Amino acid sequence: MLEYMSVREAAEKWGLSERRVHKLCKDGRVAGLIRFGRSWGIPHGAEKPGDARKPSDRQQATRGSAGGAMTDFLGPDARLLAKNGPCAVFQLENETGNGIITAYDALPGVQLMYNDLHLSRIAEHESPFVPPSANMLVINHCREGRFECEFPWGECGYIGEGDMAVSTLPTPAKSSTYPLAHYHGISVVVDIPFAAKIVGELSALLGTVSIDVQGIKERLLGKHPYFLMRSSEAVSHIFSELYNAPDALRESYIRLKLIELLLFLSAIGPDDESGRKYFYRTRVKAVKAMRDYMTAHLDRQFTLDELSRRFNIPLTAMKSCFKSLFGTPIHAYMREYRLQTASALLRETDAPIAEIAAKVGYDSHARFSAAFKTATGLAPSEYRKVSVQN
């Protein structure tokens, strides 16, 4: 008897979003389908459908346009909202949330993207529209939030607030996720063969040493999938001005700052990397399971030693991995989570304050009130009154 898998199982097996699998089924691109109400049954042996677009279409999409850059990066989850000259605005939406991407064709072969995302992951990280022969340099800067990248051999890397990462397209990454469901930052995509000449000419015109983009890629990455620089004054200076480019001079200003960024990367080497940190998938899964367990049992307090034993992960590795993944130490994260949950309960229910305090793990009304006031500036009763009035 032929066995079938669900859309979710097929999405996990093929490395796609559930939305994308639904679309493939709807378009009749999966062999042997059967329909179950509003969903689909997919034969267990079914293979992931290939890219239906022609090479000529793909090449047009990936050369010299903000729309092409977004297709490369985001695949079917992105749709164009508006385009005006070199600037295009996209909405990114899937089952985990949505976001806005503002992309600029800054220079021939160089695209700049402002990412404002409120989702947990991007589908199809390894886009079928990026040919295997592509030679691209990708520079990411995180302004707020966290970004997680998992590689096929089981390692995971992270960037957080103020960090910069340099990688390539096609990417060796298996998946990209945003564990805080909140990410703001900049991405710069450099199509090296197309950008090399103009970047070299502009750097020479400015009287700087000629910038070799291919050399940057080879020197910083070598055999590694990523080059990471943790938050530093130099990195912050360059990107802060990109975030605050004056409207009247935006296009010219962006070009100058991107040349400055590439010049900065030309002057550093692998030894300047700070804090390259990868965690094996087993530990990432353990820490995520630990976080889910703690948030599901807010009425209980757990010691770090207890968590380490329960989830079979060394204490030091557990603390380091949790902070890299969620941005704060375990106890700080849980304190904020408890108070956010309490805020919602105060706004949305009539439960007594003492009962809410117990639900979020405080054994004393007074301790809860003191912690809540420190965090919000209002006592719980005052917060509830203001919320009702608003």
Secondary structure, DSSP 8 states (H G I E B T S, - for coil): ---EE-HHHHHHHHT--HHHHHHHHHTT-STT-EEETTEEEEETT-------S-HHHHHHHTSS-HHHHHHHHHGGGEEEEEEETTEEEEEEEETTEEEEEEEEEEETTEEEEEEEEESSB-S-SS-TTS-TT--EEEEEEEEEE-EEEE-TTSEEEEE-TT-EEEEEES---SEEE-TTS-EEEEEEEEEHHHHHHHHHHHHHHTTS----HHHHHHHHHTT-S-EEE-S-HHHHHHHHHHHT--GGGHHHHHHHHHHHHHHHHHH--GGG-B---EEEHHHHHHHHHHHHHHHHTTTS---HHHHHHHTT--HHHHHHHHHHHHSS-HHHHHHHHHHHHHHHHHHH----HHHHHHHTT-S-HHHHHHHHHHHHSS-HHHHHHHHHH-
